């Protein structure tokens, strides 16, 4: 290469801002949008040559017999996809990196169903994790530097090393538990806690919890005591920021290589490659820019309608039960049998107990429910 906050019990409003459009549009509108929103003719600080499609230096940290040892992967998380099919999805991801002048090769999409709740969450939000391979260490490092925490359709994507683990700093990190799985509450957390102080990293994991790494301990204490919606617990164990590394999905990658001979031949489209060879920004759609809120997938609307029908049914059922004559007199002293599901008030009480436990540990003043009214 040549050098040239709402309650966690209530689903937030995921509607689009007035000046933005959904990702899911008709083919005509989408093609028109691509024509209107293309990259301007911008010269890059580097350009590629034909030989840059083939890597020459192997990564000394991995098995030298590994077919992808000469490629340099980055982990990409929270990437908003338009559809789940690999072929059009490759172009979507490849064009995103090409916008920043980066030449991608193979892309491995991880759809591992390790957790039912996490899989449902990703389906609802249409977010996908992947490994994106580059042909040089410099390109992989540049991708992390440029694209990490970039806003893509309103979601902050995470771009981290694909082979080396990065861990949370436990001294300024908090795990939030017992969260709803059906919408990206971590987005609300990042926006809320950023008002209290710097936030370094926010990640959601298959056990349905969110870990927040704050910029400072002071920001962490201020963030914990600024809300009662999310239940914090100390982060004691060593926790990796990436949801997976290449070593965790080696067998799945081998299966992809054997089942799809074209896997190793993946590369950007001819017009994108030509622009990269010329040292110019490719003419790709930039419809992902300028989204102040993350886009709500159709399943959100479907779930909301389903919830309304369920609520209407339960209200009607309670009214009918209230009309029935009581055949048994229950004493006031009869102990109440717990339903197994906590009410909003009970959740808030539990959260405040957990919040105050952590605040006392750091020598901060405890909070009470009246402070948030």
Secondary structure as GFF3:
##gff-version 3
##sequence-region A 1 373
A	DSSP	beta_strand	2	3	.	.	.	ID=ss1
A	DSSP	alpha_helix	27	36	.	.	.	ID=ss2
A	DSSP	beta_strand	46	47	.	.	.	ID=ss3
A	DSSP	three_ten_helix	50	53	.	.	.	ID=ss4
A	DSSP	beta_strand	72	80	.	.	.	ID=ss5
A	DSSP	alpha_helix	86	99	.	.	.	ID=ss6
A	DSSP	beta_strand	107	110	.	.	.	ID=ss7
A	DSSP	alpha_helix	116	125	.	.	.	ID=ss8
A	DSSP	beta_strand	127	134	.	.	.	ID=ss9
A	DSSP	alpha_helix	137	147	.	.	.	ID=ss10
A	DSSP	beta_strand	151	152	.	.	.	ID=ss11
A	DSSP	beta_strand	155	156	.	.	.	ID=ss12
A	DSSP	beta_strand	158	161	.	.	.	ID=ss13
A	DSSP	three_ten_helix	170	172	.	.	.	ID=ss14
A	DSSP	beta_strand	173	177	.	.	.	ID=ss15
A	DSSP	alpha_helix	185	194	.	.	.	ID=ss16
A	DSSP	beta_strand	199	205	.	.	.	ID=ss17
A	DSSP	beta_strand	209	214	.	.	.	ID=ss18
A	DSSP	alpha_helix	217	224	.	.	.	ID=ss19
A	DSSP	beta_strand	231	234	.	.	.	ID=ss20
A	DSSP	three_ten_helix	246	249	.	.	.	ID=ss21
A	DSSP	alpha_helix	250	259	.	.	.	ID=ss22
A	DSSP	three_ten_helix	261	265	.	.	.	ID=ss23
A	DSSP	alpha_helix	270	277	.	.	.	ID=ss24
A	DSSP	alpha_helix	298	323	.	.	.	ID=ss25
A	DSSP	alpha_helix	344	361	.	.	.	ID=ss26
A	DSSP	three_ten_helix	369	372	.	.	.	ID=ss27
###
